Amino acid sequence: MSNNSAYANSDRFNQDFTDEDAFMLVKIAASPEHRLHTCQWVDNTTSCRHEVLGQNFPTHLRDRHGIMNADGRVQKCRWDGCREYVIGTNMFPHIQQKHIAWMYACFNCGMEFPRQNMRNIHFNQCRETGT
């Protein structure tokens, strides 16, 4: 057996990997973009129930259910049990916030935000001040 494996020499690994680095990786992996979410959009009388990776959810809604982000008309949300009417351009944020509890956690302190841009603004301040 050859010793050409990537695991044969321990000096090929990052020896400076800290607990803080591991914590950051867990936070990233737990972010909504990297988790599976169950689609409960109702077409006709049947709830979809597909498990969709967060980053693919907008594409799933567009391709499978015809939800277009550019549509400015008011539409009834057809998520199972929802009775709200939403402007088409706000449908995905509505689904994110109301139905799949899509939250963005600060990489520094763990505080959660409903929108990525809100998390990013907070994170930039949090990382500078440590709070």
Phi, psi and chi 1 to 4 in degrees:
 res  aa     phi    psi   chi1   chi2   chi3   chi4
   1 MET       -  136.4 -175.8  162.0  142.2      -
   2 SER   -84.6  154.2  148.5      -      -      -
   3 ASN   -99.2   26.6  -96.2  -10.1      -      -
   4 ASN   -86.4    4.0  -67.3  -23.7      -      -
   5 SER   -65.7  150.2  162.4      -      -      -
   6 ALA   -63.7  -21.6      -      -      -      -
   7 TYR   -92.3   -5.1  -60.0  101.7      -      -
   8 ALA   -69.3  -36.5      -      -      -      -
   9 ASN  -113.9  115.7  -61.9  -39.9      -      -
  10 SER   -66.8  -17.6   64.0      -      -      -
  11 ASP   -72.4   -5.8   61.7  -23.2      -      -
  12 ARG   -85.2   -7.6  -69.0 -173.6 -174.9 -177.2
  13 PHE   -94.9  156.6  -66.3  103.0      -      -
  14 ASN   -71.6  106.4 -179.4   -7.7      -      -
  15 GLN   -78.0  -11.0  -59.7  -62.3  -41.5      -
  16 ASP   -98.6   11.5  -60.7  -36.9      -      -
  17 PHE   -70.3  121.0 -163.3   80.7      -      -
  18 THR  -105.5  172.2   65.2      -      -      -
  19 ASP   -61.4  -34.6  -71.1  -17.3      -      -
  20 GLU   -63.5  -40.3 -160.3  173.0  -63.4      -
  21 ASP   -62.9  -42.5  -65.4  -33.7      -      -
  22 ALA   -63.4  -41.9      -      -      -      -
  23 PHE   -59.8  -43.8  178.0   74.5      -      -
  24 MET   -62.4  -41.9  177.8   71.1   81.0      -
  25 LEU   -63.5  -40.3  -76.3  177.1      -      -
  26 VAL   -63.4  -42.9  168.5      -      -      -
  27 LYS   -61.0  -43.8  -77.1  -73.9 -167.2 -173.9
  28 ILE   -65.0  -44.7  -68.3  168.9      -      -
  29 ALA   -64.8  -29.1      -      -      -      -
  30 ALA   -85.6   -4.0      -      -      -      -
  31 SER   -66.6  153.6   69.2      -      -      -
  32 PRO   -59.8  -26.5   17.9  -26.7      -      -
  33 GLU   -66.6  -25.0  -59.3   98.2  -37.5      -
  34 HIS  -108.4    8.4  -57.6  -71.1      -      -
  35 ARG  -107.2  157.5  -74.8 -164.0  -44.2 -102.4
  36 LEU   -85.3  139.7  -72.7  174.3      -      -
  37 HIS  -127.6  143.1  -58.1  -82.6      -      -
  38 THR   -90.2  121.4  -57.0      -      -      -
  39 CYS   -77.2  129.3 -179.9      -      -      -
  40 GLN  -121.8   27.9  -65.0 -178.5   44.9      -
  41 TRP   -67.7  136.2 -167.5  -99.0      -      -
  42 VAL  -102.2  118.3  176.9      -      -      -
  43 ASP  -106.2  125.3  -73.7  -41.5      -      -
  44 ASN    59.3 -108.3  -61.3  -39.7      -      -
  45 THR  -121.5    8.1   59.0      -      -      -
  46 THR  -111.9  128.8  -53.9      -      -      -
  47 SER   -77.8  136.9 -175.9      -      -      -
  48 CYS   -58.0  -57.2  176.3      -      -      -
  49 ARG    65.6   14.7  -57.2  -77.3 -175.8 -143.5
  50 HIS   -73.1  141.2  -83.6   87.2      -      -
  51 GLU   -87.1  122.0  -65.9  -72.7  -37.1      -
  52 VAL  -127.5  132.6 -178.2      -      -      -
  53 LEU   -64.2  135.0 -168.5   61.7      -      -
  54 GLY   -47.8  -46.5      -      -      -      -
  55 GLN   -65.8  -17.8   63.6 -168.5   15.9      -
  56 ASN   -98.9   -0.7  -62.3  -25.5      -      -
  57 PHE   -61.6  -46.5 -139.2   90.5      -      -
  58 PRO   -58.2  -40.4  -23.2   33.0      -      -
  59 THR   -65.7  -41.5  -57.0      -      -      -
  60 HIS   -59.8  -47.3  169.5   79.7      -      -
  61 LEU   -62.5  -38.9  -69.0  171.5      -      -
  62 ARG   -69.7  -52.4 -177.5 -166.8   67.7 -139.3
  63 ASP   -75.4  -38.6  -65.5  -10.9      -      -
  64 ARG   -87.7  -33.9 -178.7   89.3  177.3 -178.4
  65 HIS  -120.7   -0.9  -54.4  -64.2      -      -
  66 GLY    72.0   23.3      -      -      -      -
  67 ILE   -84.9  114.6  -60.1  170.8      -      -
  68 MET  -104.8  128.6  -58.4  -65.0 -171.5      -
  69 ASN   -67.6  -22.8 -165.0   33.9      -      -
  70 ALA   -84.1   -6.5      -      -      -      -
  71 ASP   -77.2  115.1 -167.9  -15.5      -      -
  72 GLY   -89.4    3.0      -      -      -      -
  73 ARG   -76.8  151.8  -63.7  175.4  -64.8  153.8
  74 VAL   -76.6  130.8  174.0      -      -      -
  75 GLN  -131.7  151.6  -55.0  169.7   17.0      -
  76 LYS   -78.0  131.6 -177.2 -179.3 -175.9  -45.8
  77 CYS   -71.1  128.0  175.3      -      -      -
  78 ARG  -103.9   24.0  -64.8 -166.9  -18.1 -129.3
  79 TRP   -67.6  139.0 -161.8  -94.0      -      -
  80 ASP   -50.3  116.2 -162.7    8.2      -      -
  81 GLY    90.1   -6.6      -      -      -      -
  82 CYS   -85.5  139.8 -172.6      -      -      -
  83 ARG  -118.1    8.9  -62.2  175.2 -172.8  -96.1
  84 GLU   -83.5  152.4  -67.4 -172.8   39.3      -
  85 TYR  -107.1  135.8  -74.2   82.3      -      -
  86 VAL  -136.5  142.2 -179.3      -      -      -
  87 ILE   -66.6  135.1  -65.6  172.3      -      -
  88 GLY   -51.0  -37.0      -      -      -      -
  89 THR   -68.2  -17.1   53.1      -      -      -
  90 ASN  -103.6    6.2  -66.4  -28.9      -      -
  91 MET   -64.7  -46.2 -171.0   62.1   76.4      -
  92 PHE   -66.0  -46.0 -175.2   62.6      -      -
  93 PRO   -58.5  -36.3  -25.7   34.0      -      -
  94 HIS   -61.1  -47.2  164.7   77.8      -      -
  95 ILE   -64.5  -42.9  -69.3  169.2      -      -
  96 GLN   -56.3  -50.2  -78.7 -179.6  -54.8      -
  97 GLN   -81.6  -39.5  -66.8  172.0   25.2      -
  98 LYS   -90.7  -30.5  -59.1  -77.2 -176.0  174.1
  99 HIS  -113.3  -35.3  -57.5  -54.9      -      -
 100 ILE  -114.2   11.4   57.9  177.7      -      -
 101 ALA    46.1   48.3      -      -      -      -
 102 TRP   -75.3  108.3 -174.5  -57.6      -      -
 103 MET  -122.5  144.0  -60.7  -64.5  -79.0      -
 104 TYR  -105.9  118.7  -64.6   90.2      -      -
 105 ALA   -90.8  140.1      -      -      -      -
 106 CYS   -64.6  132.6  173.3      -      -      -
 107 PHE   -69.7  -18.9  -59.3  120.1      -      -
 108 ASN   -92.3  -51.3 -168.5   43.2      -      -
 109 CYS  -113.3  -13.4   70.5      -      -      -
 110 GLY    89.7   -5.6      -      -      -      -
 111 MET   -58.2  140.4 -171.4  173.6 -174.5      -
 112 GLU  -107.4  146.3  -67.3 -175.9  -31.4      -
 113 PHE  -134.0  146.6  -61.8   88.4      -      -
 114 PRO   -75.2  -17.2   24.5  -31.0      -      -
 115 ARG  -129.3  143.9  -66.7 -170.3 -176.6 -111.0
 116 GLN   -61.7  -41.7 -173.6  175.3   21.7      -
 117 ASN   -64.7  -34.3   66.5  -31.4      -      -
 118 MET   -65.8  -41.9  -67.3  168.9   67.4      -
 119 ARG   -62.1  -42.8 -173.8  -95.9  -37.3  -96.2
 120 ASN   -65.4  -40.3  -67.6  -15.2      -      -
 121 ILE   -61.8  -47.9  -69.4  167.2      -      -
 122 HIS   -60.5  -46.7  163.9   83.2      -      -
 123 PHE   -58.4  -42.5  174.8   65.8      -      -
 124 ASN   -61.2  -38.9  -71.5  -28.2      -      -
 125 GLN   -74.9  -40.9  -66.8  172.2  -23.7      -
 126 CYS   -62.7  -42.5 -175.7      -      -      -
 127 ARG   -70.7  -30.6  133.5  177.4  104.2  175.0
 128 GLU   -76.7  -39.6  -70.1  170.4    7.4      -
 129 THR   -96.9  -19.9   63.4      -      -      -
 130 GLY    80.9   11.1      -      -      -      -
 131 THR  -129.7      -   59.0      -      -      -
